[in-house]
Amino acid sequence: GDNYKTLQDRQIKFVNKSLEKAKEMGVDWLFHIDADELLHGSLTFLDNLEPSVKTLKLENAEAIFEEGAETCFSANKFLRCGKGAPCRSYVNGKAGGHVERDVQIAGPHDFKYKGEIEGSFAKAVPFDSLRVLHFDSCSLGAWVEKYKHLGKDPKSDIPFPYYKESIVRTGYRDWE
């Protein structure tokens, strides 16, 4: 099937189960990031949040790899990916959720509180305080594997032009 869509469904189920487990463990906040992402900054602001804050929104920055980089996480330059930025993948950030009954994941980029993504309960975290560093498919092997799986369904409606171009370049999908 369409791995792009089923992946998101699997992530939602996993993160919601993780919220339940985190509550049992006494964890206060859960952040949803991918294996090719790192949280960067300080979490100390969490101690001073008003109890009414239930969800957090973080901006992301995309790694810029220099030729000859030795590892996926060796990038030292990043492009801030706010709306309108020329990032190659997503620009809508990632999120954190307070671990409690009415908080759930709302897709790969947001948490929701009582079924809503936006409201007075949601706080945007300043970029200089905490952000997500995205090291998207930095090695050729990771890139081929990612787009090989994304190209399995001819009916997929992946919204990112770079993703579509990469699928075509791997030879696993003919978009025409």
Secondary structure per residue as TSV (DSSP state, phi and psi in degrees):
chain	resnum	aa	ss	phi	psi
A	1	G	-	360.0	-166.5
A	2	D	-	-81.1	96.7
A	3	N	H	-58.7	-32.0
A	4	Y	H	-59.8	-44.8
A	5	K	H	-80.3	-40.5
A	6	T	H	-69.2	-29.5
A	7	L	H	-59.9	-45.6
A	8	Q	H	-64.0	-40.0
A	9	D	H	-62.2	-43.1
A	10	R	H	-65.0	-39.4
A	11	Q	H	-62.0	-44.2
A	12	I	H	-60.5	-47.3
A	13	K	H	-61.4	-44.5
A	14	F	H	-64.7	-46.0
A	15	V	H	-66.9	-39.5
A	16	N	H	-65.0	-38.1
A	17	K	H	-65.8	-37.9
A	18	S	H	-64.8	-35.3
A	19	L	H	-61.3	-42.8
A	20	E	H	-62.7	-45.8
A	21	K	H	-65.0	-40.8
A	22	A	H	-61.9	-37.0
A	23	K	H	-64.1	-44.2
A	24	E	H	-60.1	-32.8
A	25	M	H	-87.2	-4.4
A	26	G	T	79.7	20.3
A	27	V	-	-77.7	137.7
A	28	D	-	-88.7	-39.9
A	29	W	E	-131.4	144.7
A	30	L	E	-127.5	131.2
A	31	F	E	-109.7	139.8
A	32	H	E	-107.2	108.3
A	33	I	-	-133.0	163.9
A	34	D	-	-92.8	172.2
A	35	A	T	-65.6	-21.5
A	36	D	T	-100.8	26.2
A	37	E	E	-131.7	152.3
A	38	L	E	-132.1	142.2
A	39	L	E	-78.0	135.6
A	40	H	E	-133.5	123.6
A	41	G	E	134.8	-152.3
A	42	S	-	-118.4	141.2
A	43	L	-	-97.0	4.4
A	44	T	G	-62.7	-26.7
A	45	F	G	-61.3	-23.2
A	46	L	G	-59.7	-32.3
A	47	D	G	-68.3	-19.8
A	48	N	G	-110.6	9.6
A	49	L	-	-72.4	144.7
A	50	E	-	-63.3	145.1
A	51	P	T	-60.0	-19.3
A	52	S	T	-74.6	-14.2
A	53	V	-	-79.9	120.4
A	54	K	-	-114.5	-27.0
A	55	T	E	-134.0	151.7
A	56	L	E	-125.3	145.3
A	57	K	E	-121.0	126.3
A	58	L	E	-114.3	144.1
A	59	E	-	-80.8	157.9
A	60	N	E	-115.2	156.5
A	61	A	E	-130.6	136.9
A	62	E	E	-96.1	131.8
A	63	A	E	-66.5	140.6
A	64	I	E	-111.4	113.7
A	65	F	-	-89.8	134.5
A	66	E	-	-89.5	149.4
A	67	E	T	-57.2	134.0
A	68	G	T	87.4	9.5
A	69	A	-	-57.6	134.2
A	70	E	-	-81.0	-32.6
A	71	T	S	-136.7	166.3
A	72	C	T	-60.9	-31.7
A	73	F	T	-101.6	23.2
A	74	S	-	-93.7	0.8
A	75	A	-	-64.1	141.6
A	76	N	-	-124.1	7.4
A	77	K	E	-123.5	141.9
A	78	F	E	-138.7	147.7
A	79	L	E	-107.4	119.5
A	80	R	E	-66.2	129.7
A	81	C	-	-107.0	46.2
A	82	G	-	-69.3	174.9
A	83	K	T	-53.5	132.2
A	84	G	T	86.3	-4.1
A	85	A	-	-73.5	151.4
A	86	P	-	-83.7	40.3
A	87	C	-	-72.6	150.3
A	88	R	S	-82.4	-24.4
A	89	S	S	-115.3	-139.0
A	90	Y	-	-74.2	155.2
A	91	V	-	-125.4	5.9
A	92	N	S	-99.5	19.0
A	93	G	-	67.8	-170.7
A	94	K	E	-133.6	-177.7
A	95	A	E	-144.5	165.0
A	96	G	E	-129.1	152.1
A	97	G	E	-132.6	139.1
A	98	H	E	-70.0	136.0
A	99	V	S	-81.2	100.0
A	100	E	S	-161.1	170.6
A	101	R	T	-53.8	-45.1
A	102	D	T	-91.8	10.3
A	103	V	E	-104.6	130.9
A	104	Q	E	-141.7	163.7
A	105	I	E	-74.7	147.3
A	106	A	-	-127.4	50.8
A	107	G	S	101.3	-175.8
A	108	P	T	-73.0	-9.6
A	109	H	T	-123.6	-2.3
A	110	D	-	-145.7	153.2
A	111	F	E	-106.8	158.7
A	112	K	E	-127.2	154.3
A	113	Y	E	-124.7	122.5
A	114	K	T	51.5	39.6
A	115	G	T	83.2	-2.1
A	116	E	B	-112.8	141.8
A	117	I	S	-89.9	-37.9
A	118	E	S	-110.9	149.1
A	119	G	S	158.5	-177.3
A	120	S	T	-66.0	-15.7
A	121	F	T	-80.2	-13.4
A	122	A	E	-97.7	134.5
A	123	K	E	-123.8	131.4
A	124	A	E	-84.3	126.1
A	125	V	-	-86.4	128.4
A	126	P	-	-58.0	136.0
A	127	F	T	-54.6	-40.4
A	128	D	T	-70.7	-16.1
A	129	S	T	-87.3	-50.8
A	130	L	E	-155.6	136.9
A	131	R	E	-149.0	169.8
A	132	V	E	-107.2	123.7
A	133	L	E	-95.2	123.1
A	134	H	E	-108.2	119.7
A	135	F	-	-107.1	63.5
A	136	D	T	-61.6	115.7
A	137	S	T	41.3	56.3
A	138	C	-	-71.5	-25.3
A	139	S	S	-99.8	155.5
A	140	L	H	-59.0	-42.0
A	141	G	H	-61.2	-44.2
A	142	A	H	-65.3	-40.2
A	143	W	H	-62.7	-48.9
A	144	V	H	-61.0	-46.1
A	145	E	H	-62.2	-44.6
A	146	K	H	-60.3	-50.2
A	147	Y	H	-79.3	-20.9
A	148	K	H	-62.7	-46.1
A	149	H	H	-71.1	-38.4
A	150	L	H	-66.8	-24.6
A	151	G	T	-90.7	10.4
A	152	K	S	-72.2	-26.9
A	153	D	-	-109.8	119.4
A	154	P	T	-67.0	-12.9
A	155	K	T	-97.8	5.6
A	156	S	-	-61.7	142.4
A	157	D	-	-118.5	53.1
A	158	I	-	-61.5	127.9
A	159	P	-	-84.6	-9.9
A	160	F	-	-94.9	120.1
A	161	P	H	-56.7	-39.4
A	162	Y	H	-62.0	-38.7
A	163	Y	H	-64.5	-44.9
A	164	K	H	-62.0	-45.1
A	165	E	H	-61.6	-40.5
A	166	S	H	-67.0	-37.6
A	167	I	H	-62.7	-44.1
A	168	V	H	-62.8	-42.4
A	169	R	H	-67.1	-29.0
A	170	T	H	-75.6	-14.3
A	171	G	T	81.2	11.1
A	172	Y	S	-95.3	-0.7
A	173	R	-	-155.1	137.4
A	174	D	-	-111.0	106.3
A	175	W	-	-79.0	-11.6
A	176	E	-	-79.3	360.0
